[in-house]
Amino acid sequence: MKLLRHWQQRQPLPPSVVTIGNFDGVHCGHQTMVQRVLAISREQHLVSVVMLFEPQPQEFFQGQSAPARLMHWRDKVEVLRDMGVDYVLIVRFDQALRALTAQAFVERVMLPLNCRHVVVGDDFRFGCDRSGDFDFLRRAGQQYHFATENIPTIAEYNERISSSRIRCAIKRGDFALAEQLLGRPYCITGHVQHGDKIGRTLDFPTANIPLKRQVSPLAGIYTVKVWGLGDKPLYGAANVGTRPAVNGTDNRIEVFILDFASDIYGRQIRVQFCHKLRDETNFPSLDALKVAIAQDVQATRAYFQFELSASEP
């Protein structure tokens, strides 16, 4: 797979089949659309292209009021790569792109991709006045000689699979539903960075991962599995938020890994969220915080008791 972040239109692609969207979560609905792109790619001997926007348009327009982001763009790229996509094109969503009419978007953004076939969702809209819908795209295809196809809504339990539905599930701690809609457990990946070292003073050292998103769908204390530090997952408790008890300001994930003491700074880990224990709380003292963390760790051991006992030698 080739990642195109600073693609120049003077570098034409081979004849392609293209799909366009945010693909936040790359959930089962998105996967159905991508699988259709891959099928057309094989049938017609075209390269497959997924076009993403960064920042996501709602983040551009709404800032901190935008819906919580499920995935960093790098995680989207990883999932799309594993699916077999040939090219992922990341288009910067800025004022210049926002100002394009639907016609200009087709001519300046889509046609340079050498597209022969375009696949979109049934709710796809584009252009500064949102006049670009599937009917507009179909007429543009007739004008510029590319085929068009829209994928109808994909449902689970008679309800549309959508990023917003997954956000709601995660917010209320329903990770089983989120996994069904995503087609995989909900995880966040990142590199372990140095933190404030406060956890060490409380006898609960943590692995710290920046969230790298304007708004997070997670907030609170969770039981988690940590992948990337061996052949099997490790278990732990994670705080996601700004850490008001220690006057924190930045959003991050802090993971206390059970029965683990290795130096993992700089390592990339994947944190899988399993169960919400409680909301984040501003404790009156560090001693009170330490007691709460100990209770969280005890609850985490209870949650994972069968898996922990199975992993013992």
VOPAGU-2260 file (C-alpha; in pm, 1 decimal, decimal comma):
REM VOPAGU-2260
SITE   aa  ch    i         X         Y         Z
SITE  MET   A    0       0,0       0,0       0,0
SITE  LYS   A    1     114,9     354,4     -73,9
SITE  LEU   A    2      25,9     645,8     153,4
SITE  LEU   A    3     -15,5     977,5     -30,6
SITE  ARG   A    4       0,6    1266,0     217,1
SITE  HIS   A    5     152,1    1535,3      -2,7
SITE  TRP   A    6      32,9    1408,5    -335,8
SITE  GLN   A    7      97,9    1631,6    -633,7
SITE  GLN   A    8    -162,1    1626,0    -908,8
SITE  ARG   A    9     116,6    1626,9   -1166,4
SITE  GLN   A   10     193,8    1273,5   -1050,1
SITE  PRO   A   11     -96,6    1082,6   -1209,6
SITE  LEU   A   12    -215,1     755,1   -1064,8
SITE  PRO   A   13    -289,1     446,0   -1270,7
SITE  PRO   A   14    -656,2     404,3   -1367,4
SITE  SER   A   15    -839,3     370,3   -1036,7
SITE  VAL   A   16   -1155,3     293,2    -844,6
SITE  VAL   A   17   -1202,9     551,2    -571,0
SITE  THR   A   18   -1405,0     589,5    -253,5
SITE  ILE   A   19   -1420,0     907,6     -46,2
SITE  GLY   A   20   -1506,2     983,0     316,6
SITE  ASN   A   21   -1392,9    1030,0     674,7
SITE  PHE   A   22   -1397,6     656,9     753,6
SITE  ASP   A   23   -1381,8     735,1    1125,2
SITE  GLY   A   24   -1353,3     395,8    1292,4
SITE  VAL   A   25   -1340,1     210,5     957,0
SITE  HIS   A   26   -1647,2      27,2    1089,8
SITE  CYS   A   27   -1841,4    -257,3     928,2
SITE  GLY   A   28   -2033,8     -16,9     705,2
SITE  HIS   A   29   -1710,6     139,9     581,4
SITE  GLN   A   30   -1561,2    -204,7     533,8
SITE  THR   A   31   -1850,9    -307,5     309,0
SITE  MET   A   32   -1780,3      -5,7      88,6
SITE  VAL   A   33   -1405,5     -71,9      78,6
SITE  GLN   A   34   -1464,7    -439,3      -1,8
SITE  ARG   A   35   -1679,6    -330,5    -297,1
SITE  VAL   A   36   -1394,8    -104,9    -413,8
SITE  LEU   A   37   -1152,2    -396,5    -389,2
SITE  ALA   A   38   -1387,0    -623,2    -584,0
SITE  ILE   A   39   -1417,7    -368,8    -867,1
SITE  SER   A   40   -1040,3    -322,8    -857,5
SITE  ARG   A   41    -988,8    -693,9    -917,9
SITE  GLU   A   42   -1261,8    -726,1   -1180,2
SITE  GLN   A   43   -1156,3    -424,5   -1387,6
SITE  HIS   A   44    -780,9    -430,1   -1320,3
SITE  LEU   A   45    -785,1     -88,6   -1151,7
SITE  VAL   A   46    -591,1      30,5    -849,0
SITE  SER   A   47    -796,8      89,2    -534,1
SITE  VAL   A   48    -789,6     435,3    -375,0
SITE  VAL   A   49    -940,5     552,7     -45,2
SITE  MET   A   50    -952,2     930,9      -1,5
SITE  LEU   A   51    -955,3    1064,1     356,5
SITE  PHE   A   52    -971,2    1419,6     491,1
SITE  GLU   A   53    -750,6    1567,5     764,7
SITE  PRO   A   54    -869,7    1726,2     975,6
SITE  GLN   A   55   -1210,3    1569,7     944,1
SITE  PRO   A   56   -1450,2    1835,3     807,8
SITE  GLN   A   57   -1652,5    1862,5    1129,5
SITE  GLU   A   58   -1328,3    1923,2    1320,3
SITE  PHE   A   59   -1244,2    2203,2    1076,8
SITE  PHE   A   60   -1583,7    2367,4    1116,4
SITE  GLN   A   61   -1659,9    2296,7    1483,0
SITE  GLY   A   62   -1323,1    2262,2    1659,8
SITE  GLN   A   63   -1371,6    2143,6    2017,7
SITE  SER   A   64   -1746,7    2113,8    1954,9
SITE  ALA   A   65   -1693,1    1849,8    1685,1
SITE  PRO   A   66   -1798,6    1490,0    1750,0
SITE  ALA   A   67   -1538,9    1281,1    1931,6
SITE  ARG   A   68   -1292,3    1114,6    1696,3
SITE  LEU   A   69   -1276,5     735,6    1707,1
SITE  MET   A   70    -944,6     691,6    1525,1
SITE  HIS   A   71    -624,2     877,7    1448,6
SITE  TRP   A   72    -555,2     884,4    1076,4
SITE  ARG   A   73    -257,3     651,1    1116,2
SITE  ASP   A   74    -485,7     383,5    1262,2
SITE  LYS   A   75    -726,8     425,4     969,9
SITE  VAL   A   76    -437,6     374,2     729,7
SITE  GLU   A   77    -329,0      58,9     912,5
SITE  VAL   A   78    -676,0     -97,8     888,6
SITE  LEU   A   79    -708,9      -3,9     520,4
SITE  ARG   A   80    -364,4    -145,5     448,5
SITE  ASP   A   81    -460,7    -473,9     612,2
SITE  MET   A   82    -773,7    -483,9     395,8
SITE  GLY   A   83    -557,4    -468,4      82,0
SITE  VAL   A   84    -613,5    -110,4     -41,1
SITE  ASP   A   85    -350,1       5,2    -293,3
SITE  TYR   A   86    -345,9     379,4    -216,2
SITE  VAL   A   87    -466,8     589,9      74,7
SITE  LEU   A   88    -480,3     958,3     -17,4
SITE  ILE   A   89    -501,6    1205,7     271,6
SITE  VAL   A   90    -637,3    1539,9     152,3
SITE  ARG   A   91    -585,3    1840,9     377,2
SITE  PHE   A   92    -922,3    1992,7     462,4
SITE  ASP   A   93    -854,2    2365,1     474,5
SITE  GLN   A   94   -1020,5    2686,9     366,4
SITE  ALA   A   95    -918,2    2636,0       3,6
SITE  LEU   A   96   -1075,4    2290,1     -11,1
SITE  ARG   A   97   -1379,2    2407,9     180,4
SITE  ALA   A   98   -1437,0    2682,5     -77,9
SITE  LEU   A   99   -1450,3    2443,4    -375,5
SITE  THR   A  100   -1787,1    2402,0    -541,6
SITE  ALA   A  101   -1903,6    2048,1    -611,1
SITE  GLN   A  102   -1805,5    2090,8    -976,6
SITE  ALA   A  103   -1460,4    2220,9    -883,1
SITE  PHE   A  104   -1411,9    1930,8    -637,9
SITE  VAL   A  105   -1477,3    1680,1    -915,8
SITE  GLU   A  106   -1246,2    1857,4   -1159,4
SITE  ARG   A  107    -959,0    1947,7    -926,2
SITE  VAL   A  108    -959,8    1663,4    -673,4
SITE  MET   A  109   -1122,2    1359,8    -829,7
SITE  LEU   A  110   -1025,6    1369,3   -1196,8
SITE  PRO   A  111    -649,1    1385,7   -1126,0
SITE  LEU   A  112    -691,4    1047,1    -954,1
SITE  ASN   A  113    -755,2     900,2   -1298,9
SITE  CYS   A  114   -1076,6     750,1   -1163,3
SITE  ARG   A  115   -1272,5     507,3   -1375,6
SITE  HIS   A  116   -1518,8     410,8   -1103,3
SITE  VAL   A  117   -1631,2     594,5    -787,1
SITE  VAL   A  118   -1803,4     428,2    -491,4
SITE  VAL   A  119   -1964,9     637,4    -215,4
SITE  GLY   A  120   -2211,2     595,9      69,2
SITE  ASP   A  121   -2574,6     692,3      27,7
SITE  ASP   A  122   -2526,1     996,3     254,3
SITE  PHE   A  123   -2221,4    1132,9      68,9
SITE  ARG   A  124   -2216,5    1512,8      25,0
SITE  PHE   A  125   -1943,9    1741,6    -106,2
SITE  GLY   A  126   -1881,7    2097,6    -222,2
SITE  CYS   A  127   -1893,9    2428,1     -34,6
SITE  ASP   A  128   -2273,0    2449,4     -61,7
SITE  ARG   A  129   -2320,6    2072,4      -9,0
SITE  SER   A  130   -2487,3    2060,8    -350,2
SITE  GLY   A  131   -2276,5    1762,4    -443,9
SITE  ASP   A  132   -2474,0    1443,2    -379,0
SITE  PHE   A  133   -2490,3    1109,2    -558,7
SITE  ASP   A  134   -2710,1    1243,8    -840,0
SITE  PHE   A  135   -2458,6    1521,9    -902,3
SITE  LEU   A  136   -2175,7    1268,1    -897,5
SITE  ARG   A  137   -2361,8    1042,2   -1141,6
SITE  ARG   A  138   -2405,8    1331,9   -1388,1
SITE  ALA   A  139   -2038,7    1424,7   -1347,7
SITE  GLY   A  140   -1948,1    1063,4   -1422,7
SITE  GLN   A  141   -2145,8    1077,6   -1745,7
SITE  GLN   A  142   -1965,6    1399,4   -1838,5
SITE  TYR   A  143   -1615,6    1281,4   -1749,2
SITE  HIS   A  144   -1653,9     911,8   -1828,0
SITE  PHE   A  145   -1633,6     740,4   -1490,4
SITE  ALA   A  146   -1887,3     499,2   -1345,4
SITE  THR   A  147   -2058,2     573,3   -1014,8
SITE  GLU   A  148   -2207,1     349,9    -748,8
SITE  ASN   A  149   -2358,8     414,5    -409,0
SITE  ILE   A  150   -2366,4     168,6    -122,2
SITE  PRO   A  151   -2692,7     157,4      74,0
SITE  THR   A  152   -2700,9     184,2     450,0
SITE  ILE   A  153   -2561,5    -116,3     638,2
SITE  ALA   A  154   -2764,1    -202,2     949,0
SITE  GLU   A  155   -2707,3    -401,9    1266,2
SITE  TYR   A  156   -3008,1    -485,0    1484,6
SITE  ASN   A  157   -3226,4    -283,1    1242,6
SITE  GLU   A  158   -3025,4      32,8    1310,3
SITE  ARG   A  159   -2776,8     202,5    1082,0
SITE  ILE   A  160   -2408,3     131,9    1150,4
SITE  SER   A  161   -2245,2     470,9    1191,7
SITE  SER   A  162   -1954,1     638,4    1364,0
SITE  SER   A  163   -2196,6     834,7    1581,6
SITE  ARG   A  164   -2364,6     514,5    1701,1
SITE  ILE   A  165   -2024,6     370,9    1794,0
SITE  ARG   A  166   -1933,9     691,9    1980,6
SITE  CYS   A  167   -2252,7     659,7    2184,7
SITE  ALA   A  168   -2176,3     295,4    2265,2
SITE  ILE   A  169   -1823,0     381,4    2379,6
SITE  LYS   A  170   -1942,8     677,6    2585,0
SITE  ARG   A  171   -2179,3     456,4    2784,2
SITE  GLY   A  172   -1913,9     181,9    2815,1
SITE  ASP   A  173   -2084,2     -68,0    2583,5
SITE  PHE   A  174   -1764,3    -204,6    2429,6
SITE  ALA   A  175   -1936,2    -527,0    2321,8
SITE  LEU   A  176   -2167,9    -332,6    2089,2
SITE  ALA   A  177   -1880,0    -113,9    1971,2
SITE  GLU   A  178   -1685,7    -429,3    1878,6
SITE  GLN   A  179   -1982,5    -567,4    1682,2
SITE  LEU   A  180   -2018,5    -244,6    1485,3
SITE  LEU   A  181   -1644,7    -202,7    1427,8
SITE  GLY   A  182   -1576,0    -565,6    1347,8
SITE  ARG   A  183   -1291,1    -562,5    1601,8
SITE  PRO   A  184   -1234,9    -450,3    1962,3
SITE  TYR   A  185   -1209,1     -76,0    2021,6
SITE  CYS   A  186    -843,0      17,2    2068,8
SITE  ILE   A  187    -617,5     321,0    2072,0
SITE  THR   A  188    -257,2     289,6    1956,0
SITE  GLY   A  189      33,3     513,8    2051,6
SITE  HIS   A  190     393,7     541,7    2161,2
SITE  VAL   A  191     469,9     543,0    2532,9
SITE  GLN   A  192     598,8     883,9    2640,2
SITE  HIS   A  193     746,0    1027,4    2958,0
SITE  GLY   A  194     480,4    1168,7    3187,2
SITE  ASP   A  195     476,3    1358,3    3516,1
SITE  LYS   A  196     608,5    1056,5    3711,7
SITE  ILE   A  197     336,1    1113,0    3972,6
SITE  GLY   A  198     224,4     751,4    3940,9
SITE  ARG   A  199     564,1     635,2    4062,5
SITE  THR   A  200     527,3     835,2    4382,5
SITE  LEU   A  201     192,6     662,3    4439,1
SITE  ASP   A  202     343,1     315,4    4371,6
SITE  PHE   A  203     139,5     285,7    4050,5
SITE  PRO   A  204     370,3     375,9    3758,2
SITE  THR   A  205     185,4     425,5    3430,6
SITE  ALA   A  206     254,5     406,0    3059,2
SITE  ASN   A  207     147,7     738,8    2909,4
SITE  ILE   A  208       6,4     776,6    2558,0
SITE  PRO   A  209    -106,6    1107,9    2403,0
SITE  LEU   A  210    -455,6    1097,5    2255,1
SITE  LYS   A  211    -375,4    1321,3    1953,3
SITE  ARG   A  212    -733,6    1422,4    1885,7
SITE  GLN   A  213    -940,1    1732,8    1954,8
SITE  VAL   A  214   -1219,7    1542,3    2127,4
SITE  SER   A  215   -1201,8    1190,1    2272,3
SITE  PRO   A  216   -1494,6     947,1    2296,2
SITE  LEU   A  217   -1345,7     814,0    2621,4
SITE  ALA   A  218   -1334,7     971,7    2966,3
SITE  GLY   A  219   -1285,3     785,9    3291,1
SITE  ILE   A  220   -1120,2     474,0    3432,8
SITE  TYR   A  221   -1127,6     149,8    3233,3
SITE  THR   A  222   -1008,2    -207,9    3245,3
SITE  VAL   A  223    -785,5    -266,6    2944,0
SITE  LYS   A  224    -573,4    -519,2    2760,3
SITE  VAL   A  225    -235,1    -398,1    2638,2
SITE  TRP   A  226     -96,4    -543,5    2315,2
SITE  GLY   A  227     249,2    -506,4    2166,6
SITE  LEU   A  228     468,8    -606,8    2460,3
SITE  GLY   A  229     478,6    -979,2    2390,6
SITE  ASP   A  230     288,5   -1259,0    2225,3
SITE  LYS   A  231      -6,2   -1226,9    2463,2
SITE  PRO   A  232    -192,8    -927,0    2601,2
SITE  LEU   A  233    -109,7    -774,8    2937,4
SITE  TYR   A  234    -385,1    -648,4    3165,4
SITE  GLY   A  235    -427,7    -314,8    3332,0
SITE  ALA   A  236    -632,6     -15,6    3440,7
SITE  ALA   A  237    -632,1     300,3    3230,9
SITE  ASN   A  238    -722,5     658,2    3311,6
SITE  VAL   A  239    -837,6     858,8    3009,0
SITE  GLY   A  240    -876,4    1231,3    3055,3
SITE  THR   A  241    -706,7    1542,0    3190,2
SITE  ARG   A  242    -627,1    1405,9    3541,4
SITE  PRO   A  243    -793,4    1679,7    3752,0
SITE  ALA   A  244    -666,1    1521,9    4075,0
SITE  VAL   A  245    -309,8    1625,5    3978,9
SITE  ASN   A  246    -404,7    1950,9    3800,7
SITE  GLY   A  247    -352,2    1800,4    3456,8
SITE  THR   A  248    -454,0    1987,4    3142,9
SITE  ASP   A  249    -381,0    1767,3    2840,1
SITE  ASN   A  250    -589,4    1466,3    2740,6
SITE  ARG   A  251    -394,8    1142,1    2762,7
SITE  ILE   A  252    -415,8     773,4    2841,7
SITE  GLU   A  253    -230,8     652,7    3152,2
SITE  VAL   A  254    -214,1     274,6    3185,7
SITE  PHE   A  255    -107,9      88,2    3497,5
SITE  ILE   A  256     -10,7    -257,7    3373,7
SITE  LEU   A  257     -61,4    -533,0    3628,9
SITE  ASP   A  258     251,6    -716,5    3747,8
SITE  PHE   A  259     479,2    -537,3    3500,4
SITE  ALA   A  260     791,9    -331,6    3562,9
SITE  SER   A  261     989,1    -306,3    3235,0
SITE  ASP   A  262    1105,8      18,1    3072,6
SITE  ILE   A  263     885,8      63,2    2764,3
SITE  TYR   A  264     943,0     431,4    2680,1
SITE  GLY   A  265     920,0     477,1    2304,4
SITE  ARG   A  266     746,1     144,1    2247,7
SITE  GLN   A  267     424,1     137,9    2050,2
SITE  ILE   A  268     136,1     -30,2    2230,3
SITE  ARG   A  269    -228,2     -90,0    2151,3
SITE  VAL   A  270    -473,4     -37,5    2435,9
SITE  GLN   A  271    -797,0    -235,2    2408,2
SITE  PHE   A  272   -1083,3    -101,9    2620,4
SITE  CYS   A  273   -1293,5    -367,6    2790,8
SITE  HIS   A  274   -1502,8    -221,3    3073,3
SITE  LYS   A  275   -1562,7     117,1    3235,6
SITE  LEU   A  276   -1499,3     124,9    3610,6
SITE  ARG   A  277   -1591,1     483,9    3694,8
SITE  ASP   A  278   -1572,3     847,7    3588,3
SITE  GLU   A  279   -1262,8    1060,1    3640,9
SITE  THR   A  280   -1271,6    1232,4    3981,2
SITE  ASN   A  281   -1094,8    1528,4    4141,3
SITE  PHE   A  282    -976,6    1385,4    4475,6
SITE  PRO   A  283    -898,9    1616,2    4772,3
SITE  SER   A  284    -546,8    1476,4    4820,9
SITE  LEU   A  285    -285,8    1244,8    4670,0
SITE  ASP   A  286    -351,2     999,8    4953,6
SITE  ALA   A  287    -718,2     982,4    4854,1
SITE  LEU   A  288    -614,0     937,8    4490,4
SITE  LYS   A  289    -381,5     652,6    4589,0
SITE  VAL   A  290    -664,2     474,6    4771,6
SITE  ALA   A  291    -891,1     511,1    4467,0
SITE  ILE   A  292    -624,0     376,6    4231,5
SITE  ALA   A  293    -571,4      75,8    4458,7
SITE  GLN   A  294    -945,1       8,8    4444,8
SITE  ASP   A  295    -939,8      41,4    4064,9
SITE  VAL   A  296    -654,0    -208,9    4043,7
SITE  GLN   A  297    -841,0    -449,6    4271,0
SITE  ALA   A  298   -1151,9    -415,8    4052,4
SITE  THR   A  299    -936,9    -474,2    3742,3
SITE  ARG   A  300    -793,8    -795,7    3889,0
SITE  ALA   A  301   -1146,6    -910,6    3968,1
SITE  TYR   A  302   -1263,2    -832,1    3613,4
SITE  PHE   A  303    -976,2   -1027,3    3457,1
SITE  GLN   A  304    -950,9   -1294,7    3727,3
SITE  PHE   A  305   -1012,1   -1593,0    3498,0
SITE  GLU   A  306    -771,5   -1474,0    3229,0
SITE  LEU   A  307    -507,3   -1384,3    3486,3
SITE  SER   A  308    -531,7   -1724,2    3652,9
SITE  ALA   A  309    -507,6   -1896,6    3314,8
SITE  SER   A  310    -187,1   -1705,4    3233,3
SITE  GLU   A  311     -10,9   -1803,7    3554,0
SITE  PRO   A  312     263,2   -2071,6    3515,6
